[in-house]
């Protein structure tokens, strides 16, 4: 019995030291992770609006959006994020929406999704993302769903998730365009 108590005490001490060490490491890297996430978000905004020199953050209907502006301060469009559910989990996307309500650009990195390697991960490739450029909400559907977007062979669920996420975001944008222009934006 004494040996069991001694073993239990040793296990408790090792567990406490390990938990303390993990907490210290988490505390030390938390700010670095937050800064890396911020920089990645800036990079994605720049990817969907390469001509933008500034991105003004706004809150519209409890959703953070960014107004992309050129060097003169003139608006180029709006950047909105979405995360529709794909085959293996959410697919994080950054969508650039031009003033006319069409897709200006789409950014999805490999870190933003957990789709099947070799198949679903192809949604991150420019060859797929560029299929959305210039499309409005009515056109953003896979061809097999009556739209204009060619899906990725053997990755229909992932392709459909991206198309649905972009379309839903464009429809949300259309319903909130006045607020994005400045009315009611906080």
Backbone torsions as a table, in degrees:
resi	resn	phi	psi	omega
1	UNK	NA	-39.4	-179.1
2	UNK	-63.6	-38.6	179.2
3	UNK	-64.4	-38.2	179.3
4	UNK	-64.8	-42.9	178.0
5	UNK	-64.3	-41.3	179.3
6	UNK	-63.7	-44.4	178.0
7	UNK	-62.5	-41.1	177.9
8	UNK	-62.7	-41.5	179.0
9	UNK	-65.5	-44.1	177.7
10	UNK	-61.3	-43.6	179.2
11	UNK	-62.8	-41.0	178.7
12	UNK	-63.9	-42.6	179.5
13	UNK	-65.0	-45.4	179.2
14	UNK	-61.9	-41.9	179.3
15	UNK	-64.0	-42.9	-179.9
16	UNK	-64.6	-43.4	178.9
17	UNK	-64.3	-43.0	178.7
18	UNK	-63.2	-45.7	178.9
19	UNK	-61.8	-41.9	177.6
20	UNK	-62.9	-41.1	177.9
21	UNK	-64.1	-43.7	177.9
22	UNK	-63.4	-39.9	178.4
23	UNK	-64.0	-39.6	179.1
24	UNK	-66.1	-43.0	178.8
25	UNK	-64.5	-44.0	178.5
26	UNK	-59.1	-45.0	179.6
27	UNK	-63.4	-38.0	-177.8
28	UNK	-70.7	-32.9	-175.1
29	UNK	-101.9	-6.3	-176.7
30	UNK	-56.7	-46.6	-179.1
31	UNK	-65.9	-38.7	179.0
32	UNK	-64.7	-42.6	178.1
33	UNK	-63.0	-44.9	179.3
34	UNK	-60.8	-42.6	179.7
35	UNK	-67.1	-40.8	177.3
36	UNK	-63.1	-40.0	177.2
37	UNK	-64.0	-40.4	178.3
38	UNK	-63.4	-45.3	-180.0
39	UNK	-65.2	-37.9	177.3
40	UNK	-63.7	-40.9	178.2
41	UNK	-64.5	-40.1	177.2
42	UNK	-63.3	-43.4	179.4
43	UNK	-60.8	-42.4	179.2
44	UNK	-66.9	-39.2	176.7
45	UNK	-61.9	-41.7	179.2
46	UNK	-66.7	-32.8	179.1
47	UNK	-66.3	-39.3	-177.5
48	UNK	-83.0	-20.0	174.7
49	UNK	-135.1	76.8	-175.9
50	UNK	-60.7	-27.4	-178.3
51	UNK	-81.1	-8.7	-177.5
52	UNK	-72.6	139.1	176.5
53	UNK	-107.2	-14.4	-178.3
54	UNK	-150.7	149.1	176.2
55	UNK	-129.3	114.7	-179.2
56	UNK	-93.5	119.7	-179.7
57	UNK	-75.2	137.6	176.4
58	UNK	-140.4	157.0	173.9
59	UNK	-114.7	122.2	-179.6
60	UNK	-127.7	120.2	179.2
61	UNK	52.0	46.7	179.9
62	UNK	63.8	18.4	-179.5
63	UNK	-121.3	131.5	178.4
64	UNK	-79.9	127.8	176.5
65	UNK	-129.0	165.4	179.8
66	UNK	-129.5	127.3	175.9
67	UNK	-86.4	117.0	179.7
68	UNK	-82.6	131.1	-178.9
69	UNK	-126.8	147.2	177.3
70	UNK	-83.2	-173.4	-175.9
71	UNK	-62.9	-25.5	179.4
72	UNK	-88.6	-5.5	-178.6
73	UNK	93.5	1.1	179.0
74	UNK	-74.3	138.2	-179.9
75	UNK	-69.7	138.8	177.0
76	UNK	-104.4	-28.4	-177.3
77	UNK	161.7	-165.2	-175.1
78	UNK	-127.1	143.6	176.8
79	UNK	-110.7	127.1	-179.3
80	UNK	-131.5	144.7	176.2
81	UNK	-105.6	155.6	177.9
82	UNK	-150.1	161.7	178.6
83	UNK	-147.4	72.4	178.5
84	UNK	-69.9	156.2	-179.9
85	UNK	-79.7	124.4	176.6
86	UNK	-99.3	-156.8	-178.9
87	UNK	-64.9	-44.1	-173.5
88	UNK	-112.9	6.2	-179.3
89	UNK	149.4	-172.6	-178.6
90	UNK	-68.7	148.3	176.3
91	UNK	-113.9	108.2	-179.4
92	UNK	-75.6	128.2	-177.3
93	UNK	-131.6	148.2	170.2
94	UNK	-117.0	122.8	-173.4
95	UNK	-117.3	125.2	173.7
96	UNK	-93.7	126.3	-177.9
97	UNK	-116.9	120.2	178.6
98	UNK	-70.2	164.1	-178.5
99	UNK	-58.2	-27.8	179.7
100	UNK	-83.2	4.3	176.9
101	UNK	85.3	12.0	177.4
102	UNK	-100.3	164.6	-179.9
103	UNK	-74.3	121.3	175.9
104	UNK	-89.0	-30.5	-179.8
105	UNK	-174.0	159.3	-179.4
106	UNK	-138.9	129.2	178.3
107	UNK	-122.2	128.2	173.9
108	UNK	-140.9	122.0	177.6
109	UNK	-101.3	163.8	179.0
110	UNK	-62.1	-26.5	179.5
111	UNK	-76.9	-14.3	-176.8
112	UNK	-87.2	2.0	-174.6
113	UNK	-152.2	164.5	180.0
114	UNK	-128.0	31.8	-177.5
115	UNK	-68.7	167.6	-175.6
116	UNK	-59.2	123.3	177.5
117	UNK	-58.3	135.8	178.6
118	UNK	90.1	-24.4	-179.6
119	UNK	-120.6	-79.8	-176.8
120	UNK	-61.5	-27.2	-180.0
121	UNK	-65.5	-14.3	179.0
122	UNK	-66.0	-12.4	176.0
123	UNK	-65.6	-16.4	179.5
124	UNK	-83.4	-12.8	-176.6
125	UNK	-76.1	142.9	179.9
126	UNK	-57.9	-34.6	-179.8
127	UNK	-58.6	-33.6	177.0
128	UNK	-85.1	-48.0	-176.9
129	UNK	-59.6	-36.0	-177.7
130	UNK	-68.8	-16.0	177.9
131	UNK	-65.2	-18.2	-177.8
132	UNK	-89.7	-20.9	-174.8
133	UNK	-57.5	130.8	177.7
134	UNK	82.0	-1.3	-177.8
135	UNK	-89.6	147.9	173.5
136	UNK	-101.8	177.5	-174.8
137	UNK	-57.8	-35.4	-178.7
138	UNK	-67.4	-28.5	-177.3
139	UNK	-92.4	-13.5	-174.7
140	UNK	-86.7	80.8	172.8
141	UNK	-149.1	153.7	174.3
142	UNK	-66.1	152.3	178.3
143	UNK	-56.7	-38.5	-179.5
144	UNK	-70.4	-9.3	176.2
145	UNK	-108.0	11.3	178.5
146	UNK	91.4	14.5	-179.6
147	UNK	-106.4	-156.5	-175.3
148	UNK	-117.8	1.6	-175.1
149	UNK	-96.7	125.1	172.8
150	UNK	-75.2	123.3	176.9
151	UNK	-77.5	171.4	177.7
152	UNK	-88.2	127.6	-179.9
153	UNK	-56.6	131.4	179.2
154	UNK	70.4	10.8	177.1
155	UNK	-136.4	45.3	-176.4
156	UNK	-62.5	-41.1	-178.1
157	UNK	-63.3	-44.8	179.0
158	UNK	-65.2	-44.9	179.3
159	UNK	-61.2	-45.0	-179.9
160	UNK	-64.5	-38.7	179.3
161	UNK	-61.7	-43.7	178.6
162	UNK	-64.5	-46.5	179.7
163	UNK	-59.6	-45.5	179.6
164	UNK	-64.5	-40.4	178.7
165	UNK	-63.6	-42.6	178.6
166	UNK	-66.7	-46.3	-179.4
167	UNK	-61.4	-46.3	179.4
168	UNK	-60.8	-38.6	178.9
169	UNK	-67.9	-41.8	177.3
170	UNK	-62.7	-39.8	178.0
171	UNK	-67.3	-39.4	175.8
172	UNK	-61.6	-44.9	179.1
173	UNK	-58.1	-46.9	-178.6
174	UNK	-58.1	-39.1	-180.0
175	UNK	-74.5	-13.8	-177.3
176	UNK	-125.0	16.3	-175.7
177	UNK	-57.6	-39.7	-180.0
178	UNK	-62.8	-41.3	178.8
179	UNK	-66.1	-35.1	-179.1
180	UNK	-69.0	-29.5	179.5
181	UNK	-74.0	-9.8	176.6
182	UNK	136.2	-29.1	-179.8
183	UNK	-68.8	122.2	173.1
184	UNK	75.8	-1.6	178.7
185	UNK	-75.7	141.5	179.0
186	UNK	-115.2	NA	NA
